[in-house]
Amino acid sequence: MSLGVSKPVLALVWLAGPLSGLLVQPLVGALSDASLSRYGRRRPFILVGVVGICASVLAIAFAPGSFAIPVTVAAFYTLDFSLNTAMAASRALIVDVTPVHLQASTNSWASGMQGLGTVFGYFAGFVDLTQLFGTVDSGDSVGQLRILGVITCAVLVFTTAVTFFSAVETPLKNPIEVSEEEEEDEAEGTLENVSSPTLSKSCWTPFQDILTGYTHLPRRIYRVCVIQFWAWLSWFPFCFYASSWVASKHTNPESEAAVRAGSFSLLCNAIVSLGTMVLAPSLTGASHNASYIPCLLKIWSASLVLFFLLMQSTIWMKTVNGAIVIVGAVGISWGIALWVPLGIISEHLVNDEVLSSDGGCPQATLIAGTNAYRRIGSSNAENGTRCDSSTAEAQPNLSAGLNVFIVIPQLLSSLLTGFIFWVASQSAPQTSMVPHDDVFGVCLRACSVFALVSAWLCWVK
């Protein structure tokens, strides 16, 4: 926006998210499944994603003035595609190197790290880095963005290096080379490397998996996905424009102080959501009993109603501090939104709702977004059973199916908010259907209505 991009065009820029989620994630999952790299199946893709992220962030931060808008828009799309590449491979790596009985704990650590990263990220955006480093004039927005870009790349390279050198990933061997070796190892009970089922598939297979996964979702998980669909229609506009709405309440919305106020509101939101994810599970009691999932649904429904009420209250909020309080309070609903759906799905998985026909191979593809395969160290191997790749391949790709219910709402919400921005830009200020000084608030209030639909669906059997 500070570069002069109009609000309707800004909404189209956000289409990078659903496009990359729909195309990149399944494609990276399939390609990494079939990778024969001697460095492992996932790490080369993580490396490619990280290089793309760093290049995109630095391009945005140091875009030349005369080409700032086209460079930034192109870099933003590259950034989103690179993020999805790195994240899809990282999630798959968790499944690859972790025994099944430890995957829940590992993903809890991953969620915790994501929460901490969010807190520190918004904190870095809030602090006046130009004054801290003394490199440019204090309060300079361009200098702030450039310093933040360099810090981002440095932290990303460091944390990725930790993963690279600590994760032990066994390279996948060509199935032709290991066919005889596999039979010997299997007979001895030391099977380590087997062919990935995607090696013999076409490039269209990942996208066929999306349709297959969507049409074969188990009924109870499908219910969670439908609730998620309507909830994300409300959440995406908030994720996109909450900080801009806070900045719009500043006396000078275009100032660096207004931008940092928006970052501070998201920092408060991240802290509250992280605290909610830590404390809220104590309200549900023990898992694996008949009342656990109904309790989760009630908590989820209440959080969605709270989100709707907070968004509707934006119509009366005229001050920056009040806006920060509202965005921070939404952290309660956001923390529950990040915890409850996965908690319900995980509970169904534990209850054998989507286990393989022999009852011994859980669907790891839910987390990884890739096809399951046999590997040494899995809990099934430790228990004397193994997950046959053909059996796993026959199961629907749940991750691909679940992804549809996130990508489509992001696409629809981008188009809806784009339409609201267009109406505001076409209307005269004195007779505007959408107030020019609160167009972000209108987007938040209009889309929050979908949260009520989700809250109602939580009670529908």
Secondary structure, 3 states (H helix, E strand, C coil): CCCCCCHHHHHHHCCHHHHHHHHHHHHHHHHHHCCCCCCCCCHHHHHHHHHHHHHHHHHHHCCCHHHHHHHHHHHHHHHHHHHHHHHHHHHHHHHHHCCHHHHHHHHHHHHHHHHHHHHHHHHHHHCCHHHHHCCCCCCCHHHHHHHHHHHHHHHHHHHHHHHHHHCCCCCCCCHHHHHHHHHHHHHHCCCCCCCCHHHHCCCCHHHHHHHHHHHCCCHHHHHHHHHHHHHHHHHHHHHHHHHHHHHHCCCCCCCHHHHHHHHHHHHHHHHHHHHHHHHHHHHCCCCCCCCHHHHHHHHHHHHHHHHHHHHHHHHCCCCHHHHHHHHHHHHHHHHHHHHHHHHHHHHHHHCCCCCCCCCCCCCCHHHHCCCCCCCCCCHHHHCCCCCCHHHHHHCCCHHHHHHHHHHHHHHHHHHHHHHHHHHHHHCCHHHCCCCHHHHHHHHHHHHCHHHHHHHHHCCCC
